[in-house]
Amino acid sequence: MLLSIIITHHKTPDLLKLCLDSAQAAGQGLEQEILVLDSEAEEETGAMITDKFPAIKYFPFKENTGYAKIVNIGVREARGQYVLVLNADMILEPASLTKMVNYMAVHPTVGVLGPQLLNFDGLTQESCFRFHRLSTVVYRRTLLGKTIWGKKELARFAMRDFDRSFIQDVDWVLGAALFMRRHALEQVGLMDERFFLYLEDTDWCRRFWEKKWQVVYFPDARMHHYHSRVSKKSSGLLDLFINKYTWIHIASAVKYFWKFRNQPLPTK
């Protein structure tokens, strides 16, 4: 099997159908399998897949077990030489999968590719980043992010000095679309399930770098992403009181910095 596409889904069946249609179209000519991992599965989603996509492997779960855990289940079930972990709110452009497979084939030191992610109006999303500092989390979660120092740090983190039309090594890419080499993945290991949600992608990419596998932003492959920042619905300190996803994000940040507390950043 050349390619396994693992799609994580949570209660957006209309978006999932669009994602599956685009993935099948983008993968024409490739030997591929598609696996759907469905958290808090609803009956209508299973019925839609059975009716419209009978060849797809469907794994429904009654509970929301966390992103890392559900991805790991998919990776264990996947058989492909390459593995694409994909959110269900993604629409793949034609030939995107072929371009990533071909790039990996001629760049054997690359472990992870992150495609260019676009809004549905065509604007490029921020999907590749530099590693967090402690101050990054503070600036992102409080009004301090509006200060001169906060804006400077957030610009560094989000690579706003980077031309996103060029292929380049980056610290980490957004977990909404991670294209990985199976051989590298076997060396690095699965996602760290201590992260329920957020920073599991940062942690994973950091571990790829530690094993000397490149993480590359790859704009030749493009996907449209219906992105919603559920962890930031309001602003500033109010989020700390009304948004549970903010607390999950902060908890993940604490786990991340504690995990790497005595380790220098990996060199490229």
N, C-alpha and C positions, 0 to 999 in steps of 0.2 A: 504494500500500500504506500503510495507516495505522500498523500496529504490527509491529515485528520483535522476537521474543523469542529471545535468544541464551542457551542453557543450556550451561554448562561442566560437564563430567562427568569423574570419575576413579574407576572401579572400584566404583561403588555402583549397580548396575543396578536393584535393588529400589526404592531411593529415587528413581531417575530415572523409573521408571514412574509412581510416585505423583505426582511433579512434573509430568510430561507430562499425566496425566489432569486434574490441577487447573488447569493452564495452559489447556488446551483448554476446560474448563468455564467458567473465569473470563473467557475471551475470546469467549464466544458473543455474536454480534451485532456483533462488531468484525471488520474486515478485517485479518487478521493472518497472519503466517508464523512458524514455529518452526524454529530451527536448533539442532542439538545438536553441540557440539564435544567430542570424546571423546579425552582423553589416555590413552596406553598402552591403546588400545582392546582389548577382549576380544571374542571371537567371539559370546558369548552376548548381549552388548549390541546388536551389530549385528543379530542374528537377532530379538531382541525388538522393535526399532524397525521392521524390515521387516515383521514379522508384525502388530504391534499399532498402529503409527503410520506407515503407508506414505506419508502426505502430508508428513511431517517431513523436512527436509533434514539429512542425517547426514554428519558430517565426522570420520572416524576418523584418529587419529594413532598411530603405533607408539611414539613416545617422549613423555615428559612435557617439553614444550617451555617450560613456565612459563605462569603465569596470564595475564600481560599479552599475551604473543604470541598465545595462543589466542583471547583476547577480540578482539584486533585483526583476526584472520582473520575472525571472525564479523561484526564491524562492517563490514568491507569487502564481505562477501557480502550483508549485510542491505539491504533496500530500503525500510524503513518510515520514515514521517514521525517516528515515535517509536521509540526503541530501548530495550528492557529487557534488561539483562545480569543473569543469574540463576544462582545455584549450583543444582546438581541436588538438593541436600538441602532444598529449599524446597517447601512446600505452600501454594498460593494460595487465599485465601478468595474465595467468589463475589463478583463485581462489583468486585474490587480493581483490575482493569485498566481497567475503564470509569471508575472514580473518578479514577484517575491521568490518563487521557486528558482527561477533562472539566476537571480542575483546570489542567492545562497549557494547555488551549485558552483559558481566561479569565485566565491569568497569564502573559503573553508574555515577561516578564523572567526566568522560572524556567528554568534549564538542566537541573537535576538534582532528582529527587524520590527520597527514601528512605522506603519504607513502614515501618510499625511491624512489627517482628519479634517473634514470640512463641515461647516454648518450647511443647512439646506439652502441658504442663500448664496453659497459658494465661497464664503469667507473662511480662511484657514483658522482652525482652532489651535490653541496652545496644547500640544500633546507630547512634547519632549522637554525635559527639565534638567536642571542641575540638582545635585543632592541637597536635601534640607539642612539648614542650620537650626539650632534651637530658636533663634530669633525669627526664622521664617514662619513657624507655627504661630508665634505671638502676633506678628504683623498681619498674618492672614485672618486671625480670629478676633482682632480688636481694632478699634479706631486708630491705633498707632500705625496701622498700615497706610494711613493717609498723610503721615508725616514725611519729611524729606528722606529720612533714614529708612522708613518703612517702604516707601516707593522704590528706593534704590535696591533694597534687599529683594523685594518681590520681583523687580525687573531682572535681577540676577538669576533668581530661582526659575523664572519662567522663560529664560533665554530670549528676552525681548531684543537683544542685540544680534540675534541670529537670523539669517535669511533662510526661511523655511522652504525655499525652492531648491536647496542643495542637499545632497546626501552627506551625512556627517556622523561621526561617533558622538554619542551623547551619554550623559550619566544614566538616565532612565527614561523610559517611554510609558505612556499611559496604558494601564491594563485593559482598557476597552478593546484593544486590538494588539495582540502580541503574537508574532510569527516566529517560531522557535525551531531550531535544529534538534532532532531527537537525541543525537549523540551528545550534544552539549547539555541538554536537559537531564540526561541520565547522570552526568557528572555533577551537576549543580544540585539536583534534587527537586522535590515538589515545593509548592508554595508553603510558607510557614502558616499553619492553621491557628497559631496564637493571634493572628490578625483576623478579626471577624469581618472587617470592612475597612478599607483605606490603608495605604502604605504597604500592602502586600506586594504591589507591583514594584514599588521603590526597593523594597527588601530583595525581591527576586532578581531585579536587574543588578543590584549591587553584588549579589552572590555570583552572577554570571561574570562580572568584571573580576571578582576575586579568583575565579577559576581561569582567568585569561581569555574569556570569550567576549568578543566585541558586542556592544549594544549600539545599533545603528538606526538613525532616523532616515526613512526611505520614502521621499515624496513622489517617486515614480509610481508607486502604488497609492491609490486614493480611495478613501471611504467617507461616506457622509454619516455624521454622527448626531443623533438626536440627544444632545447632552443636557441634562438637568442637574444642577448642583443642589441636591437635596440637603446637603450639610450646611448650606448658607442661604436660608430663605429670607432673613432680614438683614441686620447688620450689627457689627460691634458686639457689645456685651449682651444685648438682648438675646442673641443666639444661644448664649450659655444657659438661659433659663427656659426657652421654649422649643428648642430643636434637639431632639434626641440624637440626630446624626452628627451634630457638632460634638456631643460628648463622645460618641463612638470614634470620631476622627481624633479627638484629643487623646483618648485612651490608646489608640493605635500609635500615635506619635510618642507617647510615653514608652510603650513597648519597644518601638523602633530605636529610640535613643538609648534605652537601657541595654538592649541587645548588642549594640555596637559601641558601647561606652568606652571601651579600652582599645578600639580598633581604628587605625588610620583609614582614611578613604582609599579605596583601591586605585592604583595607577593605571593609566591607559597606555 
